[in-house]
Amino acid sequence: VPFARLSQEYQRIHKEGGVIASITPC
């Protein structure tokens, strides 16, 4: 997965409620 794509997904999920925290490494 390209970093650009990952960043885009991060921003999108963050908009939806920040659920990214459960699928991203700390």
N, CA, C and O atoms as a GROMACS GRO file, in nm:
protein
  104
    1VAL      N    1   0.085  -0.120   0.000
    1VAL     CA    2   0.000   0.000   0.000
    1VAL      C    3   0.088   0.125   0.000
    1VAL      O    4   0.166   0.146   0.093
    2PRO      N    5   0.076   0.207  -0.102
    2PRO     CA    6   0.154   0.332  -0.111
    2PRO      C    7   0.127   0.422   0.008
    2PRO      O    8   0.016   0.426   0.060
    3PHE      N    9   0.228   0.494   0.050
    3PHE     CA   10   0.214   0.583   0.165
    3PHE      C   11   0.106   0.688   0.141
    3PHE      O   12   0.031   0.723   0.232
    4ALA      N   13   0.100   0.738   0.018
    4ALA     CA   14  -0.001   0.840  -0.017
    4ALA      C   15  -0.141   0.785   0.005
    4ALA      O   16  -0.229   0.853   0.058
    5ARG      N   17  -0.160   0.661  -0.036
    5ARG     CA   18  -0.290   0.597  -0.020
    5ARG      C   19  -0.323   0.580   0.128
    5ARG      O   20  -0.435   0.603   0.172
    6LEU      N   21  -0.221   0.539   0.204
    6LEU     CA   22  -0.239   0.518   0.347
    6LEU      C   23  -0.279   0.648   0.415
    6LEU      O   24  -0.367   0.650   0.502
    7SER      N   25  -0.213   0.757   0.376
    7SER     CA   26  -0.243   0.887   0.434
    7SER      C   27  -0.386   0.928   0.403
    7SER      O   28  -0.457   0.983   0.487
    8GLN      N   29  -0.427   0.901   0.279
    8GLN     CA   30  -0.562   0.936   0.237
    8GLN      C   31  -0.665   0.857   0.319
    8GLN      O   32  -0.764   0.913   0.366
    9GLU      N   33  -0.640   0.729   0.334
    9GLU     CA   34  -0.729   0.644   0.413
    9GLU      C   35  -0.734   0.693   0.557
    9GLU      O   36  -0.841   0.696   0.619
   10TYR      N   37  -0.619   0.732   0.611
   10TYR     CA   38  -0.610   0.781   0.748
   10TYR      C   39  -0.701   0.902   0.768
   10TYR      O   40  -0.777   0.910   0.864
   11GLN      N   41  -0.691   0.998   0.674
   11GLN     CA   42  -0.771   1.119   0.684
   11GLN      C   43  -0.919   1.087   0.671
   11GLN      O   44  -1.002   1.144   0.743
   12ARG      N   45  -0.953   0.995   0.581
   12ARG     CA   46  -1.092   0.958   0.559
   12ARG      C   47  -1.152   0.892   0.684
   12ARG      O   48  -1.262   0.927   0.727
   13ILE      N   49  -1.079   0.798   0.740
   13ILE     CA   50  -1.127   0.728   0.858
   13ILE      C   51  -1.134   0.823   0.978
   13ILE      O   52  -1.225   0.814   1.060
   14HIS      N   53  -1.038   0.913   0.987
   14HIS     CA   54  -1.037   1.010   1.096
   14HIS      C   55  -1.163   1.096   1.090
   14HIS      O   56  -1.221   1.130   1.193
   15LYS      N   57  -1.204   1.130   0.969
   15LYS     CA   58  -1.328   1.207   0.949
   15LYS      C   59  -1.448   1.128   0.998
   15LYS      O   60  -1.542   1.184   1.055
   16GLU      N   61  -1.445   0.998   0.974
   16GLU     CA   62  -1.559   0.914   1.008
   16GLU      C   63  -1.571   0.887   1.157
   16GLU      O   64  -1.676   0.843   1.204
   17GLY      N   65  -1.464   0.912   1.232
   17GLY     CA   66  -1.474   0.892   1.377
   17GLY      C   67  -1.344   0.854   1.445
   17GLY      O   68  -1.341   0.828   1.565
   18GLY      N   69  -1.236   0.851   1.368
   18GLY     CA   70  -1.106   0.821   1.428
   18GLY      C   71  -1.091   0.674   1.465
   18GLY      O   72  -1.020   0.642   1.560
   19VAL      N   73  -1.156   0.586   1.390
   19VAL     CA   74  -1.147   0.443   1.417
   19VAL      C   75  -1.009   0.390   1.378
   19VAL      O   76  -0.973   0.277   1.410
   20ILE      N   77  -0.932   0.473   1.308
   20ILE     CA   78  -0.798   0.437   1.263
   20ILE      C   79  -0.711   0.388   1.379
   20ILE      O   80  -0.621   0.306   1.360
   21ALA      N   81  -0.738   0.437   1.497
   21ALA     CA   82  -0.658   0.403   1.614
   21ALA      C   83  -0.656   0.252   1.639
   21ALA      O   84  -0.561   0.200   1.697
   22SER      N   85  -0.761   0.184   1.594
   22SER     CA   86  -0.770   0.041   1.620
   22SER      C   87  -0.701  -0.042   1.514
   22SER      O   88  -0.684  -0.163   1.531
   23ILE      N   89  -0.660   0.021   1.402
   23ILE     CA   90  -0.598  -0.055   1.294
   23ILE      C   91  -0.458  -0.004   1.260
   23ILE      O   92  -0.396  -0.052   1.165
   24THR      N   93  -0.409   0.092   1.336
   24THR     CA   94  -0.276   0.147   1.311
   24THR      C   95  -0.182   0.112   1.426
   24THR      O   96  -0.224   0.114   1.542
   25PRO      N   97  -0.057   0.081   1.396
   25PRO     CA   98   0.040   0.051   1.502
   25PRO      C   99   0.072   0.175   1.585
   25PRO      O  100   0.081   0.285   1.531
   26CYS      N  101   0.089   0.156   1.714
   26CYS     CA  102   0.119   0.269   1.802
   26CYS      C  103   0.269   0.299   1.796
   26CYS      O  104   0.316   0.391   1.863
   0.00000   0.00000   0.00000
